[in-house]
């Protein structure tokens, strides 16, 4: 339990140091897989067959 609390404190401290995100006029959809799917050896999309 103490380890989890320590990690929570560290995460909170890091988030405070980073600061607030930039305010935008409108929302933009994102996905954690967007960058992952386009990054591969040779820079080609692994989902596209040649």
N, C-alpha and C positions, 0 to 999 in steps of 0.2 A: 504494500500500500504506500509506503514511504517513497519507493522508487517511482511509482506512478505520479505521486504528488510533486516530486522533484522535476519530472519531465513536464508536467503541466506548468510549473513555475517557469521553467526554461523556455517553453513554447510561448508563454505569455510575454516574457521579457523580450524575446526575439520579435514577436509581432509588434510590440510597442516601439522597438528600435526601427523597424521597417517603416512604420507610419501608415497613414490612411491611403487607400487606393484613390487614384485619380477619378474625379467626377466627370461623367459623360452625359451628354444630352439624351442618349437613348441606349438601351441595352444591346449587347452583342452576344449571340449564342456561342458558346465554346464547348469543347469536349476535350478531356484529357487524352483521348486517342487521336485527335486531329494531327498533332505533331508526330506522334508515334507511327502512325500509318504512312506518313510521307517520308519518314527517315528510314533508309535502308542502305545496304551496301550499293554503291553506284548512284544513290539518290533517286532511284525509281520506286514507285509505289508498289509494294509487294502484293497488293490486291489486283493489279493489272497484269494480265498475261500478255506476253509479247509474242 
